[in-house]
Amino acid sequence: MDSISRPITEFCLDLYNKLNRNAEDTNIVFSPMSISVALALVCLGARNNTAAQIEKVLHIRKAEGRMSLGPDLGSAAPEMEPELSQERQSSLSQCNKDGNLNHEAFQALLLQLQNLGENYVLTLANNLCIQQGFELQQQFLTCTKELYGAMLQTVDFHSAAEAARIKINTWVESETQGKIKELFAPGVIDARALLLLVNVVYFRASWEHKFEEQKTVQRDFKLNQKEKKPVQMMYQKGKFKLGYIEEMGAQVLELPYAQKSLSMIILLPGDMADGSTSGLEQIERAMTYENLMLWASSEHMFETTVEVYLPRFKLEGTFDLSELLQELGMTDIFTESKADLSAMSSAKYLVLSKAVHKTYVEVNEEGTIAAAGTGAVVVGRSLPLTEVFMVDRPFLFCIRHNPSNTILFFGKLCSP
């Protein structure tokens, strides 16, 4: 049984590579977990080739059968679930009867993420907005509510598109504690819309070891080999897990959040002072699923005393998922003559009009606030007593759920 973390990570890398094509000096941030959940939700309503394309984009493999949640969570998940009535068990088995996508694995992950403890706030919200007049299948309504707690809203795009836009934006702002405003700009939703997928995630967590605010000082951040900008650089000295990607001269640091349920993993390229090509591009070129797992693996890191310098930063990422998903091969669902959403509605001409994702990440002394909507080997080496991890140049980062090894957020910071 394949762990759910693998398809989410592979999908993450596909999305990152698409977003990064023309974004050499641009910040990027998104939530592959949140988008995967949203697509799994849509897949409940899809059949035949439309469903097969979603599964392919999500890296659900037929040969490997159904996904599990991962070794650490497979046994833990059922304990969290109250005993199901026979009626509900029968209903949920109906949700999982078609295709290779195991919705219960996603549900188990969501249960874990909703029970991270008092030091965490993680709100994942999916809203399907459908043009009034469309009859939705009862089984689809049951499955989306039971498995994903999804909101289904009937709106009138045809004669009140602007009112629908305001209603959806208000819901998003409320779900993300005011961090994501104006998800849909004026004019983005028009009278031709039939079905809209809105996906947002809000995350707030405290560091296991907080940075002391009085130690934050202004330092230069190297945007590239020629330009610098002053940033507020946080500092702390403590025991952290550190790794090296030797042939790239890159460092990997794990910064745990409270109780170590989640961690921020930072991939820091070698310094650009030698005039070589960007170390960041080197990492990106070698970033396969296997390499990323290896680089970020706790077993390949060693705990040592580290002086950590990390800039405060805020990142926002908004993108039209519709275009990206079509580039990745999910085309039928957006095409009137090909879309098969018959498990969602018996209407013959229902298509997905738009899918939008927005993420907000803020890193400070207390912790993180985030909302969303080549066989390299890591080796140890002889170490000085204290390592320095100076994040003063562009870097990659992810926020990982450690028990399931799932990437919740992924990003690139070129300019804090």
N, C-alpha and C positions, 0 to 999 in steps of 0.2 A: 504494500500500500504506500502510495507516494504521499509525502507530507504536503500540506497545503502551502507551506512556505516556499516550496520550489516554484510552482506556477506563478505565485505572486511576484517572486524575485525575477523570474524570466520575463514576465510582462513588464515589470519595473524597468529592466534594462532596454527592452524594446521601445518603451515610451521615452526614456531618457535619450536614447540615440536619435529618435525622431525630433525631440524638442531641441537637442543640442546641435543639430546640423548647421544652423546659421546663427549660433549663439555663443561665439567664441568668448566674448567678454560680458556675457549676460548672466545674471542670476537666474537659477531655475529651482523651483520647489513644487512637489506634488505628493499625493498619497496613493501609492500603488495598491495598498490594501483597500482603501476606501473605494477606488475606482473598480477594483476587482469585485467587491461586494455589490456595487451598483450594477455591473454587467451580469453578475450571477442572478440578480433579482430580475433583470430584463429577460434573461434566458428562460426563466420560469414561464414566460408568456410566449416564447418562440418555439417553432417546430421546424423539422426537416433541415434544409440547407441553412436557413437563417440561424437556427440553434447551433448547427455544426460550425458555422463561421465564428460565432461567439466563443464556443469551446476552443477553437483553434487559436484565436487571439489570446485567450486566457491560458494557453498551454496545457489544456486538459487533454491527456493522452488516452486513447482507447486501450492501447496495449497494457497500460499500467492500471487500468480499472479505476475504481473509485479512490478519491483522495482520503487520506486520514488527516487528522489535525496535527500529527507529529508525535514522536515518541513520548514526549513529556506530558502531552495533553490528552492523548487518546483515552487513557484510563481515567483521567481527572474529570473530563467533561461531563460524563453521565451523572456523576455525583452531584453536580451543581443543578441538574435538571430535576424538578419535582416529578414524582411519578406521573406518567402520562395516562390519561384515560384511554380506554380502548378506541373510543371514537376519534380522539386526537391522534393516536398512533396510526390509525387507519388513514386519517386525513394527511398526515405527514408522509406516509409511505407513498401516497398518490403524488405528492410533490416531487418525489425522487425517482419516479418510475421511468421517466424518459431520459435518454442521453447519458453522458458519462460524468456530468457535473454533480458532485455530491454536496447538495445544499446543506446537509446536516453538519458537514465539516466547517462550512462558513458560519453556521449558526453557533457551533461550539466555540469557534474563535471569538465571535462577537460576545458570547457569554463571558468568556475569560476577560475580554477587554472592558466589559462593563463592571467587572469586579476587581479592579486593580487596587482598591483601597483609598483611604481618605486623602492621600497625598497626590492623587491623580484626578483629573477630570477629562474624560474622553467621550465626546458626543459625536456619534456618527449618524447622519441623517440623509435618507433618500426620499425624494418626493417625486412621484409620477403624476404629472398633470395631464389630464386627458380632456379633449373637447367634449362638452356636454352633448348628450344624445347618443354617445357610444355606450353600448351595454357591455359591461365587463363580466367575464366568466366567473362564477362563484368560486370555483376551485382555485383560480388564480388569486382572487381576493383573499381567500383563506390562507393560501401558501405564503403570499407576500407578508401578511400580517403575522402569521405564526413563526415563520423562519427569520424574517428580517425586520419586523416591526415597522414596515414601510408605510409612509403616508401616501394615500391616493386621493388626489383632489380633482374634482370636476370643475372646470373653468370654461368661460366663454371666450375663446380666442377669436372667433369669427366676428362677433359684434362688439367685444369689449377687451381687445388685446391689451390696451394700456392698463386697464383695471386689473387684468390677470397678472401683468408684469409687476405691478405694485404689490399685489397680494403675495406673489412668490418671493419677491425681494424682502418683504417684511418678515415672512416666515424664516428665510435664511438668516437674516440679521438676528432674529430672536434665538435661533438654534445655536448660533456661534457667539453668543454673549456680546453682540454688537461689533465683533471684529470684522465680519464680512458684510459690507454694505454694497448696495447697487450691483448685485451679481449680474443682473441683466440690464444693460444700458438701454436708454430709450431707443426704440426702433428695432431692437434685436428680435423681439417676439412680434410676429405679424399675424394677420388674420388667417393665413393658410396653415398655421400650426395645428397639429392634431394630437401629438404626444410629445411630452417634454420630460427629460430625465434631469433632475437636479440632485447633485451629490455634493455634500459638504461635510467637513469633519473639523471638530474643535478639540484641541488638546492643551492641557495645562499640567505641568508637573514640576516638582521641586527636585533639585540635585540631591544625591546622597550626601555629598559634601559641598556646601554652598561656597561661592566666591565671596570674599569680604569686600563690601562696596568701597571702603576707604583705600583698598589696594588697587582699585581701578585707576589707570593713568592713561594719558594720551600718548599714543605711539603711532608710528607710520605703518600703513598696510600697503604692500607693493602690489599695485593693480596689474602691472606688467614690468618688463625690464626697464622701462623709462619713467613710468608714472607712479606716484605714491599719493596716498591721502591719509590724513590723520583720523584715527579711530579711538574709541574708548576701549582700551585693552584691559580685560579682567585678568586677575592673577590668583593662583593658589599653588601651594606646595603640598603634596600628599602622596599616598600610595595608590597607584593606578596601573591598569593593565596596558602594556605598550608592546607594539610589534614593529617589525621592519620588513619592507619588501626590498630585499638587498639590491637586486639588479637595477632598481629604479631609484634607489636612494630615498625611498619614501618611508614615512612613519605612519603608524596606525595607533590611535588612542581610543580607549573605551572610557567614556564618562558616564557612570551609572546614575540613574534617577533613584529616588527614594525606594528603599527595600529591594533595589536591583531588579525590579520586574521589567523595566525598560532601560535601555542605554542609548546614548548618542555615540555613534562610531564616526571618528573623523579620519579621513584619508588625506594626509598632508604630503604633497609632492616635495621632492628635494628642492633646496633653495635655487633660485634662478641666477644667482650671482656669477656663475661660471659662463654665462652667455649661451648655454645650451638651449635647445628647444624646450618648450614648456613641459615641465614634469607632469602637469595635469593632463595634457594630451596623451602622454605616455601611459598613464594609469587608465585613461578612458579607452585607449586602443586595446589594452589587455584585459578589460573588465568583462569577463564572462561570468556566468553563474558560479562555476566551480572556483574561479579565482576570487570572486567577491566573498564567497563562503569561507575560503581559506584565509584570506587577508583579515576578515573580521571575526575569525574563530577564536574564542577565548583560549582554546588549547594551544594555539600558536602564538599567544602573547605571554608575557611574563610580568608578574607584579613587581614593581620597583618604585622608588621615590622619583617623582616627576615634578618639575616646575612647569605648570601649565599657564600659558598665555593665550587667551581666547577673546576675540573681539565681541562686544555686544552687537547683536544684529537683529534686524527685522526683515523678513522676506515675504513677498506676496506673489503668488503665481495664479494666473487665471488663463485657462485656455479652452478653446472649442474642441471638445473631445470628438465631435462628429467627424471632423476632417482627419484627425489622427487615426481614429478607429478604421475609417475607410482605407487609409494608406496601409494599415496593418492587415487588411483583408476582410473587414467586417462591412461589406458593401450592401448586401441584400436588404438589411433592415431599414436602410435609408431610401430604398428604391421602390416606388409604388407597385410596379409590375412584378416584383420579386419578393417583397417582404411577406413572411408568414408569421404573423402574431396571433394565430388562431387559438392558442391556448390562453391568450389574454382577452380577446374579443372575437366574436363571430363576424364582425365587420370585415368586408373583403379588402378595403383599401386603407387599412391602418398602417402607417409607417412611423418610424421615430423621426421627428422633425429636427431635434437638436439635443445634444448632450453637453453639459457644461460642468467644469470642475474648477473649484477655487480653493487654494490653500493659503494659510497665513501662519508664519512661524516667527516667533520672537524669542531670542535667547538673551538672558540677563543673569545677574549674580544669583538670583533666587532659583532659577531653573529655566524652563522653556514653556512658552505659550505657542501653540500651533493650531491653526484651523485649516480645514480643507473641504474647502470643498474642494594566453601563452603559458602555460603551466608555471606561473611564478611561484616561487617557494618563499615562505616566510621563515626566516631563521633567527636564532638568537645570536648574540655576539658578546664579546667581553665588554663589560659595562663600567663606566665611571660610577661613583656612588650616587650621583644625582643626574638624571636625564633632564634635558630641556625640550619642551614641546611648544615651539613658538609659532602660533598660527598668524603669520603676518603676510600671507600670500594666498592666492585663490586655492580653494580646497573643496573636496566632496564630503558630504556627510549623510548619514542615515540615522533614523530613530527606529530601534529594533525592539520588538517584544521578545524578551529572552526565552521564556518557556517554550514558545512555539517557533522561535527563530524567524519570525515574520517581520518584514520591513513595513513599517507603518508610514514613514515619510522618507523621501529621498531628495537630495538637492545639491546644488553647486553654488558656492558663494564666491563671486569674483570681485564684488564691491560692497562692503558692509554699509 
